[in-house]
Amino acid sequence: MADVRDREISVEQEHLDQVYRRLEEKIHEAEFLMNDAAQRSQVGTPGALAERDAQVFRAGIHLNRLNNEFEDFLFGRIDLLLGKDGKKGPDGAYTAVEPAEGAVREDASGLRADIAETLHIGRIGVLDADYSPLVIDWRAPAAAPFYRSTPVDPGRVVRRRVIRSKGRKVLGVEDDLMRPELTAYLGGEALPVIGDGALMAALGQARSHTMRDIVASIQAEQDMVIRAPAASVTYVEGGPGTGKTAVALHRAAYLLYQDRRRYAGGILIVSPTPLLVAYTEGVLPSLGEEGQVAIRAVGSLVDGVDATVYDTPAVARVKGSSRMLKILRKAARGALETPPAPAPAVDEDALFPMEPVAAVAPHPPTAPGTPTRLRVVAFGRRLELEAGDLARIRRNALGGTAPVNLLRPRARKLLLDALWDKSGAAGRHSDPELAAELRSSFDEDVTTEDAFIAFLDAWWPVLTPRGVLGAMADEKRLGRWARRVLNPGEVRKLARSLRREAYSVHDIALLDELQAILGTPARPKKKRDLDPLDQLTGLDELMPVREESQRERAERLAAERTEYAHVIVDEAQDLTPMQWRMVGRRGRHATWTVVGDPAQSSWSDPDEAAAARDEALGSRPRRRFTLTVNYRNPAEIADLAAKVLALAMPGSESPSAVRSTGVEPRFAVVRGKDLGGSVREEAARLLDEVEGTVGVVVAMHRREQAARWLAGLGERVVALGSLEAKGLEYDATVVVSPAEIADESPAGLRVLYVALTRATQQLTVLSGERDEPDADGVPDLLRE
Ligand SMILES: Nc1ncnc2c1ncn2[C@@H]1O[C@H](COP(=O)(O)OP(=O)(O)OP(=O)(O)O)[C@@H](O)[C@H]1O
C-alpha cells in the first residue's frame, strides 16, 4: 500500500511540476507586459493611456494572483466517466453532469468503466499553452462535481481526491470513492484509492487563532449554499459548527468569481465581534479575494468609531429595541432647542469592560444656549423676532419627518418671511415683478448681515449624531423624549450609560440611525471623485503602479462606501432591531446572504429582531437552506451541549456530529474558594493535552479577571467573555460556571449553549457553588 501511495503522490507531483512550469511562463509574460506598459505610459494620448491601463491591469492581476496563491495552490482532483454529450465548456472541461449511456459496462466479474476525463482543482484556473485545463478554478462550474458528488448521487465522478501540498511539494493524497461498486480503469490500469477521505483529516487538525479555508473539503450541502444564485436573499440556518461562517466566506469568493462586474459595488460581511473579524479575515485572501470584500464588526460599521465595550444586558435591551426609534426622532428635534449639557463623569458600572476603550470622546464640546431673540437691520429699520415668534417658526419648520439638518434652509426661509412681514414692506408694490424684486433685495440685505448668520448658526446648528446622543445623556431631557416609551428606571440607566468615555457596540446603531434622521447637508464634491483615470474603464482592481497599492485602494473605497452590492450577515440571530436597521441601510439595493442559528441568539426578544430583519430584507424572496452536520464538536461534546439546547429552545434539533473522539467532557469543581487557581490549573492541563489553542469562557463580568488568572500561560490560551466567544473555536475549552453565564442575561441559556460548543477536541466544565454540582462535579444545568 505504501508503494501505491508513493506512486500516486509522484503522479500528482508530476502534474504540480507541470502547473508550476506553466505559471512561471505566465509570470514572465506578466512582467514583460508590466515593463512594456510602463514604457508606453511615456506616450500621453488618451488612447495610449487607456491601453496602458488595460495592460497594466491584466498583467498586475496575474502577478498578484500568482505570487499570492502559490501556497497550497492545487488541492483536488476528480476522475470522471464519459459525459452524456461531448460538449466542452469555456474552461476546456466536458460540461455534462450525468454519464453517457455506455460509460459503464457489465461483464461476468461485475461493473467496469474507463475514466474519460481527469480534472485538477485549484484556487485559480490555469490553462496550458494549448488551452487545455491544467487546473480548474474551484468556483468554475466544472469544479462543482468535486463538491457535490456523493456515493448516493455520484454523477460522473468515480474518484474524488484531495491533494495536500506545501509550496511545490505534494505531501499526500486522500481519496473518496463515489462509485465503490465499479472497477474503473485509467490508461488501462485499475484506479487506485488511497486513505479514507480528507474531511476527517481536516477536522482532526489542531486549531490556531485564525480560521482556515475549507476549499478542499466543502461538503455537498454546503456547496449548495455557496453556489446558490445571488438573486434576492439566501437564508441559511444551522446549529453550531455546521460551517455557516465558512460557507458565508466561500460564498463571497464564489460570487466575485461568478460576476465580478456586478460585485464591483462591494460585498459587506457583518460579523458580531472584532475577535471574529480577526479570526476570519485571512480566509478570503487565501481564496484569492480581498479587494472587494469588507469584513466589519457590527460595532465598526460607522466610520471613525470602533466600539469595543458592551452595555449591561438591561441597557443593551433598551438600546437595541426599535422603541429607540421614537426617542431618537424626538431627541433629534429636541436637541435643536437645548444644546447638549457638559458630560459628567464616567460610570463604570454601566458596562462590561472589554478591549481598551476607543480614543474618541463621544460627547463633543457643548454649544452655548440657543438664542431667544433675533435682531437685524433691513431697509434701514430695526426688526426683531421674539421668543414666541421663534418657537412658532421652529415648530412650523419641523413639521413632517424630513431630516432635521436638511430643514435648515426651510427654517431660514420662514425666518425671512416673518421678518418681511414685520418690515411692512410687503404692501409697497402692487406690481408682482417689482414686489418680487423688493423681496429679493430684502432677503439679501438680511442674509448677508453678520447678526443673522450668527443667529442662524446658533439657533439651527448643523446637528451631529454624536451631539444628539450626547444630549440624551441628560436624564431630564431624555425623560421628556422617552415619555411613554421607557420607564423611569430605563431612562436613568440609558442616560447614565451615555455619559461614559467610549461608545458601546449598541451605541453604533444609534449613531447610524441619528445620521439618517439628521441627514447630511450637501458638501462640495471631493477632488478625488473627479480623477479621470478612475473613469476610464471598469478598472476596479488596480495594481501597485500608482501611489496607492491595490489593497490600500480597496480599503479606501471600502471606507468611503456606504452601500454594497451584496451583504452577508454572519451570526444574524444576534442583530438587534436597531442593528438590523443599520445593516439594512447598507444594502438597500443589494442581494443578501444571511446565516445564523436562533438557538445561539443573545438577544432577549427574538420575535422583535425577526420583525426588524424582515423589514431590512424587505419583500425580496428568500431561498432557505439548512445545514445539518456539526463539523466542529465531537459527539461527546455535542451531546452535552444538547442538554442545554433542550432547556434554551425546547424542541429544537441539534446538528449531528460528524466524528467522535472517545474523550468525554470533564467536570471539575472549584477548589475551596480559589476560582482563579482552579481555572488556571485546568487551562494548564488542557494546554498539555492539545497541540493548538485553549479558550477559557467566563461570564462577561469576569473577563478581565480571567485574563489575569491566565497570565504567563502563553499565547495558545485566551480568556473570553461569553458574548465574545461567538463564532470562535479552540482545540479545548474551559467553561467556567455555567450558572453565572446563564444568569447574566435573559438570553443566558442560549449564550451558555454557544460557550459549550466552541471546542474541537476537549471540554472542561468548571463549577462553582452557584452551579450546585453533584458528587461527580456535574452542574445542575447539565444534569439529565
Ligand atoms: N466542509 C468542511 N471541511 C472541513 N472543515 C469544515 C467544513 N465545514 C466546516 N468545517 C470546520 O468546522 C468548523 C466550524 O465551522 P464554522 O465556524 O463555519 O461553523 P458555524 O456554523 O459558523 O458555527 P457557529 O454557529 O458555532 O459559529 C470550522 O473549523 C470549519 O473550518
The ligand as a MOL file (V3000), in Angstrom:
LIG
                    3D

  0  0  0     0  0            999 V3000
M  V30 BEGIN CTAB
M  V30 COUNTS 31 33 0 0 0
M  V30 BEGIN ATOM
M  V30 1 N -16.5200 21.0250 4.7770 0
M  V30 2 C -15.6710 21.2460 5.7540 0
M  V30 3 N -14.4220 20.7820 5.7070 0
M  V30 4 C -13.5500 20.9980 6.7210 0
M  V30 5 N -13.8440 21.7070 7.8040 0
M  V30 6 C -15.0770 22.2150 7.8950 0
M  V30 7 C -16.0570 22.0230 6.8800 0
M  V30 8 N -17.1830 22.6560 7.2530 0
M  V30 9 C -16.9210 23.2390 8.4300 0
M  V30 10 N -15.6630 22.9760 8.8090 0
M  V30 11 C -14.9960 23.4150 10.0270 0
M  V30 12 O -15.9050 23.3250 11.0980 0
M  V30 13 C -15.6990 24.4030 11.9910 0
M  V30 14 C -16.9910 25.1440 12.1980 0
M  V30 15 O -17.2790 25.9450 11.0710 0
M  V30 16 P -17.9300 27.3800 11.2180 0
M  V30 17 O -17.2180 28.1630 12.2550 0
M  V30 18 O -18.0710 27.9380 9.8790 0
M  V30 19 O -19.3450 26.9330 11.7940 0
M  V30 20 P -20.5960 27.8280 12.2010 0
M  V30 21 O -21.8050 27.1260 11.7040 0
M  V30 22 O -20.3810 29.2290 11.7890 0
M  V30 23 O -20.5310 27.6900 13.7710 0
M  V30 24 P -21.1430 28.6270 14.9260 0
M  V30 25 O -22.6220 28.7300 14.6880 0
M  V30 26 O -20.8440 27.8580 16.1630 0
M  V30 27 O -20.4310 29.9050 14.8550 0
M  V30 28 C -14.5900 25.2610 11.3860 0
M  V30 29 O -13.3530 24.8630 11.9280 0
M  V30 30 C -14.6330 24.8880 9.9310 0
M  V30 31 O -13.3880 25.0670 9.3270 0
M  V30 END ATOM
M  V30 BEGIN BOND
M  V30 1 1 1 2
M  V30 2 1 2 3
M  V30 3 2 2 7
M  V30 4 2 3 4
M  V30 5 1 4 5
M  V30 6 2 5 6
M  V30 7 1 6 7
M  V30 8 1 6 10
M  V30 9 1 7 8
M  V30 10 2 8 9
M  V30 11 1 9 10
M  V30 12 1 10 11
M  V30 13 1 11 12
M  V30 14 1 11 30
M  V30 15 1 12 13
M  V30 16 1 13 14
M  V30 17 1 13 28
M  V30 18 1 14 15
M  V30 19 1 15 16
M  V30 20 2 16 17
M  V30 21 1 16 18
M  V30 22 1 16 19
M  V30 23 1 19 20
M  V30 24 2 20 21
M  V30 25 1 20 22
M  V30 26 1 20 23
M  V30 27 1 23 24
M  V30 28 2 24 25
M  V30 29 1 24 26
M  V30 30 1 24 27
M  V30 31 1 28 29
M  V30 32 1 28 30
M  V30 33 1 30 31
M  V30 END BOND
M  V30 END CTAB
M  END
